[in-house]
Amino acid sequence: QWVYNILEKKAEADRIIHENPDPCNGFVLVPDFKWNQNQLDDLYLIALVHRREVKSLRDLTAEHLPLLRNVLQEGKEAVAKRFGVPGSQLRIYLHYQPSYYHLHVHFTALGYDAPGSSVERAHLLEDVIDNLAMDSMYYQKQAVTFALRADELLFKKFQEAGRV
C-alpha cells in the first residue's frame, strides 16, 4: 500500500525527485529509506512505475521497452541534475526475486555495495532492455537463478517440495 500512497501522492510527495506522470510509461523516482541523503557515496533511489499490473521481471515483455527506456534515461538525467552524479557512476537494476511485487528499479552509486546488488539478485536495467529487445518473451522463458536466505518462506516452500 505504501507504494500506491507514493504514486498517488498521499504520502512522501515532498520526497519525489522526478516524476513522469504518463500512466503507461511513467514512474516516480524517490530516495530509498536506506539512504539518509547526506552523502553521495551511498546514493540509493527507487523508481516506482505507475503501471500496477507489472509485478516483477517475469512480467516484462517488449511491450514494456518504452517504460524501461524512460526509467533508464529520465532516471539518469534526474540524478545528474539533482545530485550531480553522471549515469556512468550509477548501478541501475531490478531485483529478482523482488522484496515487493510492484515493478521498481534501483538506482545506486556505483561504488556502494547496496544490499541485493550482487549478481545473484540484481539484473542491470540495460541488460533487461537488451534481452527484451532480442526476445519479447525472454523473461517468460529464461531460467533465472536467485539466492534465498534459509529463513525465507520461499526457501521453506522449496524445501517442502524437495527442490533444495
N, C-alpha and C positions, 0 to 999 in steps of 0.2 A: 504493500500500500504506500510505503514511503516513496517509492519510485514514481507512482502516479501522482502523489502530492507534489512532487517536484515538477513533473511535467505539466500539471495543471496550475502551478504557481500557488498552491495552497500552503506550501512550506518551502523555505530556503530560496525564495525568489531573489533575495539580495545576494546570494552566493553564485548566481549564474554568471559564468564567464563569457559564454556565447550561446546564442540560440538561432537556429534555422527553424522557423515555425511550420514549414511545409509538413502536412500530416503524413505524407508518404515517404519523403526523403529527408526529413528534418530530424533535428536532435537538439538536446541541450548539453552543454559542457559545464560541469561543476567540479569543484575541488573534492577529492575523496576525503573521508573523515580521518584517514590515517595521516594526512598531510596537514601540518599546522600553518602552512602558508608563510612561514617566517624566513625560509631559505629555499633556494632553488635546487640544492643538491639532492633533495628527496621529493622533488615535484611529483605530484600524483593527482591526476584529474580523471574523471569518468565522463564519457559521452553516453547519454541515455537516449535511445532512439524514440521517436514519437509513436512508431508502429507498435501496437500491443500484441499482435499475433506472432511476431518473430521472437521466439523464446531463447534460442541458442544457435551456435554454429551449425547444428544439424538442420535447422530450418532454412538456411541460406541457399538461394539459387541465383542464377544470373539475373533474375528479376530484381534482385537487391543490389546489383552493382552500382546504380546511381546513388543509392543511400550510402553504401560503404565508401564510395569515392568522395561524397560530400563530407562524411565524417573525417576521412583522412585529410582532405585538402583544407576544409574550413577549420578543422581542429588544429592543424599545424599553424595555420595563419593566425588563429586566435591566441594560441600560446605564444607565438613570436611577438605579436602586437602587445599583449598584456604583460608578459614576463620576460621578453627579450631572448627567449630560448628558441633557436632555429630548429626546424624539423629534423635536421641531421643529428641533433642531440637528444632526440626522443625515441623511446621504445613504445610502439603503438600496437596493442594486441588485444585479443579476445581470450577468455578462459574457456577451456573445456575439460571437465565439467565446470559450469559456472556456479558461483555461490548463490545466485538467484536467477530465476528464469524469466528475464526480460532482457533482450539484446542490449548489451552495453560494451563499450570499448575503453580500455585502459590507456592512458597517456602518462608515461613516467619518464623521469630524467634517465638518460642512457646509462649513467654511472650508478644509479640507485638500484640496489638489489631488492626490489619490491617483493613482498610475499606473492607467490604464484607466478613469478615472471620467468621461471625456468622452463626449459624446453618440454618437459612432460605435461605442462598445463597451458602454457601461453602459445598462441598461434598469431604470428605477426599479421597485422591487417593487410599489408601489401601482399603477403603470400596468399592470404584468403582471397583477395581480389583476383590475383593471377590464377589461382586454382579454379575459381568460378568462371573466369573468362575463358579458360581452356575447356571446362566441362561444367555445364549449368547444374548438374546433379552431383557434383563432386562430393559434397558432404553428406549426401544420402547414401553414397556407395562406398566411400573410403572408410577403412578401419582407422579409428582414431584412438591412439594409446593415451591413457591418462593415469596419473598416480592418485591413490586414495590413502588416507590415513587409516590405521587399524581401528580407530574409534568411530569412523563414519558409518552411518546407516547403510549407505550403498555398498560399502565393503562387506558389511554383515550379510546383506542380501546375496552378494556374490558367493560368500562362504556357504550360506544355506543352500544355494543352488549347485554347490560343488564346482564352482568355476575358479576358485582360488586354492 
